[in-house]
Amino acid sequence: MSMVWIVQATGNPRFPFRIALEKDGKTLFAVRSQDSWPGQRGNVFCVRDGSQADELDMFETLERIPILSFDRFGKSLRITLNRPNKKRCEFLILDKPYKNKPGSYEQIFFKTQTAQSQHRSKSRLSLQPTAEPFKVVIDSAERYPWKFPKATIERRRLPAGDYALVQEEKILSVVERKTFDNMVSDFGQIANLHRVLKELSGLSHPAMVIEADFGDFLNPDRLEHGYKPAHCYRALAELQAMHPSLPIIFARTRKEANLWTYGYFRAVHRLHIQEDRDSDFKITAEPITPYVAESRLESRLLDLLRTIDSPQQEKGLSLGEISTALDDIDATYLKRELLALGKRGLVESSGRSKKRRWMASQITDA
């Protein structure tokens, strides 16, 4: 079942709205808010909602909107809603120490993407510097290795790749290094290269860094082994298509490839430290796993109208029948989406008011 954004009216003048994130009927996160959406205010102050189950029946539900994506970064919950406007927001959860006594208290701010982009810290990097040292393991077979000035270096055999960022013997990131000649030569053993890259993709934060520009592989003057530029172009495209989770980085020179990898390892190290610090800070009722909706409401509606036949003789489905099939979405929002699809010519309707029935247009069936 999809994740749902629910807004309810509480009747409390100080915090008139309850905003909750639910999945499979369970409330993951809920707050009492001073507004249903920050709007011009930029951000809205919220407090945790402690409502009992029997109390929720007294609230009036104002919105039920599917959530397209949901994730945590540090102490922020980032959410994208399935609607054209007012769709991106975040909740910033802070743990503030008391000034005059031991302990701390929680502050929650409801912010929109626009407010976040206009904040004075918008140019500040998300991963903060750390003084904690990091270790890089260089594969023992690597000749003339890259340099990592501020890292502890160790030489040994790696399970995959040529360079690895390691924390307490756990591989946090791994990079496969390729020179231009290495890469062209590997085109002659593409099956073996796929095997190597598959092993690499199975590790944390992998990457393949090539000491050449993409255009070098299209330059006949640089190609050997009788390969044509078109073959190199297809081979590189095949590698990325068959290993989509593996970034392939084209760095023009050895120095640039070394610098990119050094910066990448430092960023992954900072991310690891930051995640460790935030792991004990509980935000939601359950551990957060990144969520991305399987399909948008538009696709769900069109699929429904194409595949489900009405039990009655009339063509199409009524709003009530659609609402029953998509019971996680508010009927008002469903009607709004159907009207929008109608303006685009993707759905048609017949009848009026309660007798109105919806069907996929002939264009969408073509």
URTABEL-V182854 format. One record per backbone hydrogen bond with DSSP energy under -1.0 kcal/mol. NH is the residue of the N-H (numbers start at 0). CO is the residue of the C=O. If there is no record, write none. Layout:
# URTABEL-V182854
NH	CO
NH	CO
This chain:
# URTABEL-V182854
3	21
4	64
5	19
6	62
7	17
8	59
9	15
16	32
17	7
18	30
19	5
20	28
21	3
22	25
25	22
27	20
28	20
30	18
31	46
32	16
40	37
41	38
42	40
43	109
45	107
46	31
48	29
55	51
57	54
58	55
59	8
61	6
62	6
64	4
66	2
67	79
68	79
69	290
70	77
72	75
75	72
76	90
77	70
78	88
79	68
80	86
81	65
82	80
88	78
89	110
90	76
91	108
92	74
93	106
95	104
97	102
104	95
106	93
108	91
109	43
110	89
111	41
112	87
115	111
116	112
117	113
121	118
123	120
135	151
136	163
137	153
138	161
141	138
150	147
151	133
153	135
155	137
161	174
162	174
163	136
164	172
165	134
166	169
169	166
171	164
172	164
173	204
174	162
175	206
177	208
182	178
183	179
184	180
185	181
187	184
188	185
192	188
193	189
194	190
195	191
196	192
197	193
198	194
199	195
200	196
202	199
206	173
207	246
208	175
209	248
210	177
211	209
216	213
217	214
218	215
221	218
226	223
231	227
232	228
233	229
234	230
235	231
236	232
237	233
238	234
239	235
240	236
241	237
245	242
248	207
250	209
256	252
257	253
258	254
259	255
260	256
261	257
262	258
263	259
264	260
265	261
266	262
267	263
268	264
269	265
270	266
271	267
272	268
273	269
274	270
275	271
276	272
277	273
278	274
280	277
284	27
290	69
292	67
299	295
300	296
301	297
302	298
303	299
304	300
305	301
306	302
307	303
316	357
321	317
322	318
323	319
324	320
325	321
328	325
329	63
333	329
334	330
335	331
336	332
337	333
338	334
339	335
340	336
341	337
342	338
343	339
344	341
345	340
347	358
349	356
354	351
355	352
356	349
357	316
358	347
360	345
365	362
